[in-house]
Amino acid sequence: MTLASIRNPDLAVAADNKPRWELPDYRRHGFHNLHRMARYSLSFRAPSVFPLMKQVDWTIGERPDVARFLAMPHFSAFVVVQGGRILYEAYAPDFGPERPHSIQSITKTTLNFMLGRCVADSLVDLSLRVRDYLPEIGAGYADATLRDVADMNVANDFSEDLNDPYATWFAMERDAGWRLPPEGEKDGTIRAFLCGVASNDLVNRTGHALYKSTNSEVIGWIVERASDRPLRDWLIEIVEAAGIEGCFHITCDREGVPLVNGGACLSARDLARYGLLFARKGEGVDGRRVGDAAFIEDTRRNPGPSLQKSRRYSRQTMTDGIWLGHGGWGGQYMLANPDTGTVAVYFSVLENKSASDGNFSDQLVEMMASLAAEL
């Protein structure tokens, strides 16, 4: 006798070409529990923890620009740290300091540490082509330089317009274990997907960043190939240098390839600990170092393609020349100011159709950048 099953309701496509956990009515639960919801994941924990002492400055929460974002219905968490001090933290009633939250594309910033170390050790050359490291890659990346891939400066057929439910990003979700494949189709893998990306012209003629999460997966693959070290080992090194207290969860594909473009889940305090690695230019706990200080500093100066509001994309980070940071789909941001040693982290879950809002993100970044510069 064959026992019948049903498709996992969280991961089966339900409406708007999205799995249930991504739909507005279920999204908050999904982002708070993605580390338990995706089909495959890895988890790392540091052997020693960077201590954070509370020295709360309540005037931070009283600032009108901060108070506005703490009052938003989609708010989950806000933490501000400087050195080893928590200057301010606040949480939604259904969240808390020990709860992991999907950080989505903030995960990309781990690649700045990896790529910087590879450049410093002469394992990769940013002026070389992707095919020099990945001869099996398809036309969507083969002739692109590593510099352009890292800076989101490549034109190809991969689309990430989150207002379009049939953008190819959602097809990659299937291979990353965030949704089930259509009935009768086999599971894919991230790197097979990358090899299928096509392009007739790689040149970005827009003058603006062409944001594509596949770029990050290509950089991760090159790091792994050039260093002869699995991405898992690189991530463990970063986690241990940050001295995070809880677990660093990251979703992966069925081959165990971590989704470095957006699969990590962390508590707000631990994301702040991680952000301090940028504030300290790669200096970690107990003498551990990650990345390369010169590469991190040059990331701030690199004239990458433009984003909104005088920001630009540079080596898997966003920057205005002062702070380094990144946003995450759905309403997250991490911002580190190396000049003041301050890191700010904001978690939320937008419940509009696309889970994105450019006006919200622009104003959030302005608030966090101003706060980090003034403290």
Buried (B, 14 or more C-beta within 10 A) or exposed (E): EEEEEEEBEBBBBBEEBBBBBBBBEBBBBBBBBBBEBBBBBBEBBBEEBBEBEEEEBEEBBEBEEBEEBBEBEBBBBBBBBBBEBBBBBBBBEEBEBEBBBBBBBBBBBBBBBBBBBBBBEEBBBBEEBBBBBBEEBBBBBBBBBBBBBBBBBBBBBBBBEBEEBEBBBBBBBBBBBBBBBEEEEEBBBBBEBBBBBEBEEBEBEEEBBBBBBBBBBBBBBBBBBBBEBBBBEBBBBBBBBBBBBBBBBBBBBBEEBBBBBBBBBBBBBBBBBBBBBBBBBBBBBEEBBBBBBEBBBBBBEBEBBBBBEEBBBBBBBBBBEBBBBBBBBBBBBBBBBBEBBBBBBBBBBBBEEBBBBEEBBBBBBEBBBBBBEEB
